[in-house]
Structure formats: structure tokens, C-alpha cells
Amino acid sequence: MSEFWNEDLAQLYQSLILDVARKPFHKVDEITVGAKVIMQKLQHLHSDCPISHQVNPTCGDELYLQAKIVTNKSANNAVAEVDVHANQGETSAAKSAFDRGKLMVDDLNWAGSGCSISEASTSIMIKLIMGTTIESANKTLESFEHMLTDLQFEPSEEEAASLGDAMAFYNVRNYPNRIKCALLGWMSLKDLLQNV
């Protein structure tokens, strides 16, 4: 057990995971209503925003994640939507037209069904990522992925602070069958951000 992790912290984080899974953040619906209904509900929220569909074949967790990406127009903080659903030529133009450091994740919504770890991880990710720049979102995503896949990872105070409640999943790395559960929403986000 690391210096960071102890039994009291483990119990606290277990409670956090269960509480968040019971009351997920920005969840639109369960997957049981069917893919067509879910796509319609997400598209109703933001019709031009991309959606990533991910499935964990090991346990059957499944989710759809939608991201609204905007650009922050510095001085007055007004935002303008960026069409990340454009064809390849237009996407390249959008990438050169906007400084990626100014692009931000304005809204994230999801639908799906999964275990407590999967659902809580997705909800906590959304709380961490919404309102941040693409650059910051990618750094947080990389830190989270690194935390779960590198058994030598010991978080610095800065890393632990940037991961916030996502540190609740620190011990998941000791259970290889559960790592994909914790990463499912994050991989959906990674998929969406790679197209920006």
C-alpha cells in the first residue's frame, strides 16, 4: 500500500463512488431504452455535437458520450461553437483557425448502463472536465489513465489536486478486470477530443 493510500481513504472513496453512481451527473438515460432513443435525446440537447459510443466487452458496460466544444473569445469570455462534426477538410481548417488552447469543453452529456465504477467514473470525469480547455482536459485524461495503468504511479500533491474526486479510483489499478470499467467514459472523451 502506498503512502498516499490508506484504509480510511479507501472507505471514503468507496462511499463516494457508490453515492455518485446512485446520482450520476449529466446522465440522459439508461441504455435499455435503445440506441435510437439515446441518440435522439443527445442530439436534442446539442444537434451538431459529436457522440462517442464505447462498450466494455468484458462486462457489458456501454455508454454514449456527447461533447460540446466551444472557443473562448478571450476579452469578454463570449463563446462561439466550433463545428467538430465537419468533414476532414473542414476539420483541418477548424484546427488551424482556432488555437487549441482556447478551445474548451462547454458541455458533456452521457447515456448508458454499467457498474458503479463505470458510472461514477464517467460522472466524476464530466464534473472535472466541463468548463476546461481541451489542453487541460487532455492533461487530466492522461493523468487518470496513467494512474490506472502504471502501478508505480504515486500522485504528487499537484496531480492529486488536478484529479480531484477521480482519485477515488486510485485503487482500481489493483483489479485489472475493473480498469476498463473506470476508463470507459474517459476513453469516450479521448475519442471525442482526438477529432477536435
Number of C-alpha atoms within 10 A of each C-alpha: 7 9 7 12 13 10 9 9 12 15 12 11 19 15 13 17 23 16 13 18 21 12 12 19 19 15 18 17 19 16 18 11 11 11 16 9 13 21 16 11 16 23 15 10 14 15 12 16 21 22 22 17 20 19 19 15 9 10 13 12 19 22 26 26 27 23 25 23 27 22 22 21 12 9 6 7 9 10 15 12 15 20 17 23 14 17 9 11 8 13 17 14 11 17 15 10 9 13 11 15 13 15 24 24 22 18 20 25 22 28 24 25 17 20 17 18 24 26 31 28 26 32 24 23 25 25 16 18 22 19 18 18 21 23 16 16 21 17 14 22 21 13 18 23 17 14 23 24 16 10 12 10 13 15 17 10 10 9 15 17 12 17 22 15 17 25 21 22 22 21 17 19 19 12 10 11 12 18 19 23 27 26 23 25 30 24 19 22 27 16 17 21 18 9 14 19
